[in-house]
């Protein structure tokens, strides 16, 4: 029944759109499979090379394009799942807001900042009350689980304003370090300007950067996340949000499929 409806829908689209318009709607199959959450783009290439993807009954190849509204795309014989309409936001979180939907203490929440987005979204991960910067929010539960899975070790970059002896502290921050008895991946640490460090980590342990700096003898006066994986904060104003671009969403989905098992 579902497959019959898919064929009928494809026929309607073919009649409604001329060939030139349909070509504009075509996308590379690797991108389509990643956007639908089937596999990452890298794995999609392997699927295509192995003949596991067909378009209108014919084996597809790496680099082929298709229109999901017109073509019958199958992976291992199964129809490509429909694209769910979800919301994916980037927020430049200000200091003084808790990363929750509500707060029993009456503190300001990030939910208040995105109340006008038209969807009930929640934060992916967290930033402390006194921290600021890039925070992702979505209503996609599957993606949230993948991004928060322990195996999802995407890079996170922070700009950290500190007080203390940087010459002594930087080698400590770059060296082997443990928190709560658990070894951390070596951090990449570079001075940005006087009193400000760029700290790149892979994990997301509670107050990790602040605790690392304390171990190195530094006092953190300000902390801002500026990058998560391939997503950068850019010039998004403090307290404002925006919808992720198609390219940013593809990158996010690709990272989650590669790392979040």
C-alpha positions in Angstrom: 0.0 0.0 0.0 2.7 2.5 1.0 4.8 1.5 -2.1 1.8 2.1 -4.3 1.3 5.6 -2.9 5.0 6.3 -3.4 4.7 5.4 -7.1 1.5 7.4 -7.5 3.2 10.4 -5.9 6.2 10.1 -8.2 3.9 10.0 -11.2 2.1 13.2 -10.1 5.5 15.0 -9.6 6.7 13.9 -13.0 3.6 15.5 -14.6 3.7 18.6 -12.4 7.3 19.6 -13.0 9.1 19.9 -16.4 12.4 18.1 -16.9 14.5 21.2 -16.3 12.7 21.9 -12.9 13.1 18.2 -11.9 16.9 18.4 -12.5 17.1 21.3 -10.1 15.5 19.2 -7.4 18.0 16.3 -7.8 20.6 15.7 -5.2 23.6 13.5 -4.9 22.6 10.1 -3.4 25.3 10.3 -0.7 23.8 13.5 0.6 20.2 12.1 0.4 21.1 9.0 2.4 22.9 11.1 5.1 20.0 13.7 5.3 17.5 10.9 5.8 19.6 9.4 8.6 20.3 6.1 6.8 24.1 6.2 6.8 26.8 8.8 6.7 28.0 10.2 3.4 31.2 8.2 3.6 29.3 5.0 4.3 26.8 5.9 1.6 29.7 5.8 -1.0 30.5 2.3 0.1 26.9 1.3 -0.2 26.8 2.7 -3.7 30.0 1.0 -4.7 28.6 -2.3 -3.5 25.4 -2.0 -5.4 23.2 -1.7 -2.4 21.4 1.4 -3.6 18.9 1.4 -6.5 17.1 4.2 -8.3 14.0 3.3 -10.1 15.1 -0.4 -10.0 18.6 0.2 -11.4 21.8 0.0 -9.4 23.2 3.5 -8.6 26.8 4.6 -8.6 28.9 7.1 -6.6 28.1 10.6 -7.9 24.6 9.7 -9.2 21.8 12.1 -8.5 18.1 11.5 -7.8 15.0 13.4 -6.8 13.4 11.9 -3.7 10.0 13.4 -4.8 10.2 11.7 -8.2 12.4 8.7 -8.0 12.0 5.4 -6.2 15.2 5.1 -4.1 15.9 1.9 -2.3 18.6 0.8 0.1 19.0 -3.0 0.4 15.6 -3.2 -1.2 13.9 -0.9 1.3 12.4 2.5 0.3 14.2 5.6 1.4 12.4 6.8 4.5 10.6 10.2 4.2 12.3 13.3 5.4 10.8 14.4 8.7 10.2 18.0 9.3 12.4 18.9 12.3 13.8 22.0 13.7 17.6 22.6 14.2 18.8 25.8 15.9 22.0 27.4 16.8 21.8 29.7 19.8 24.5 32.1 21.1 23.7 31.5 24.8 24.4 34.4 27.1 25.8 34.1 30.6 23.2 33.9 33.3 20.9 31.4 31.5 20.5 27.8 32.5 20.5 25.1 29.8 17.1 23.7 30.6 13.5 24.1 29.5 12.4 25.2 33.0 14.0 26.0 36.3 12.6 25.4 39.8 14.7 28.2 41.2 13.1 30.7 38.8 16.3 31.4 36.8 16.3 32.4 33.2 16.4 29.5 30.7 17.5 29.0 27.1 13.9 27.9 26.3 12.9 31.5 26.8 15.3 32.7 24.2 14.0 30.4 21.5 10.3 30.6 22.4 9.5 32.1 19.0 11.0 29.4 16.9 7.7 27.7 16.3 8.6 24.3 17.7 9.2 22.7 21.1 13.0 22.3 21.0 15.4 21.2 23.7 19.2 21.7 24.2 21.7 19.2 22.9 24.3 19.0 25.7 24.8 21.9 28.0 26.6 25.1 28.8 27.0 26.1 32.4 25.1 29.1 33.9 28.3 31.2 33.7 29.3 30.0 30.3 28.2 31.4 26.9 28.4 30.7 23.2 27.3 28.0 20.7 24.4 25.8 21.8 22.4 23.5 19.6 18.7 22.9 20.1 16.4 20.6 18.3 13.2 18.6 18.4 14.9 15.6 16.8 15.1 12.9 19.6 17.1 10.4 17.5 19.8 12.9 16.6 20.0 14.1 20.2 20.7 10.5 21.4 23.4 10.1 18.7 25.1 13.4 19.6 25.0 12.7 23.3 26.3 9.1 22.9 29.7 8.6 24.7 31.2 7.5 21.3 30.4 10.9 19.8 33.6 12.7 20.4 33.3 15.7 18.1 35.7 18.6 18.7 34.5 21.5 20.8 36.5 24.7 20.8 36.3 27.3 23.6 37.7 30.7 24.0 38.7 31.1 27.7 39.6 34.3 29.5 42.0 33.4 32.3 44.1 34.9 35.1 47.4 33.3 36.0 50.8 32.1 34.7 50.1 31.1 31.1 53.7 30.1 30.4 53.4 27.5 33.2 49.8 26.5 32.5 49.7 25.8 28.8 52.1 22.7 28.9 50.0 21.3 31.7 46.8 21.8 29.7 48.3 20.1 26.7 49.8 17.2 28.6 48.1 14.1 30.0 45.3 14.9 32.4 42.6 13.1 34.2 39.2 14.1 35.7 37.5 11.9 38.2 40.1 9.2 37.6 39.3 9.1 33.8 42.1 10.0 31.3 41.2 12.8 28.9 42.2 13.1 25.3 45.0 15.6 25.0 43.6 19.1 24.5 44.8 21.5 21.8 45.6 24.8 23.5 46.8 28.0 21.8 46.9 31.7 22.9 44.4 33.9 21.1 45.4 37.2 22.6 46.6 38.4 26.0 44.8 36.5 28.7 42.7 34.5 26.3 43.2 30.8 25.3 41.7 28.6 22.6 41.0 25.2 24.1 39.9 22.3 21.9 38.6 19.2 23.6 36.7 16.1 22.5 34.8 15.1 25.6 32.0 16.9 27.4 32.5 16.2 31.0 30.9 18.5 33.6 32.7 21.8 33.8 35.6 20.2 32.0 37.4 23.2 30.7 37.1 25.1 34.0 38.4 22.1 36.0 41.3 21.6 33.6 42.3 25.3 34.0 42.0 25.0 37.8 44.4 22.0 37.7 46.8 24.2 35.6 46.6 27.0 38.2 44.4 29.3 36.1 41.3 31.2 37.2 38.7 31.4 34.5 36.9 34.7 34.3 34.9 34.0 31.1 34.3 31.0 28.9 32.6 30.9 25.4 32.1 28.0 23.1 32.8 29.1 19.5 32.8 25.8 17.6 31.3 22.3 17.7 32.5 20.0 15.0 32.2 21.8 11.7 29.6 24.3 13.2 31.0 27.7 14.1 29.3 30.5 16.1 30.4 33.2 13.7 28.9 36.6 14.2 25.6 35.5 15.7 24.7 38.1 18.3 24.5 37.1 22.0 21.0 35.9 22.9 20.0 35.4 19.3 19.3 32.1 17.4 19.1 31.0 13.8 18.1 27.9 11.9 21.0 25.7 10.7 21.7 25.9 7.0 21.3 22.8 4.8 25.1 22.4 4.7 25.4 22.7 8.5 22.6 20.2 9.0 24.3 17.7 6.6 27.6 18.1 8.5 25.8 17.5 11.8 24.0 14.4 10.6 27.1 13.1 9.0 29.1 13.5 12.3 26.4 11.9 14.3 26.2 8.9 12.0 30.0 8.4 11.9 30.5 8.8 15.6 27.2 8.0 17.4 26.7 4.3 17.0 
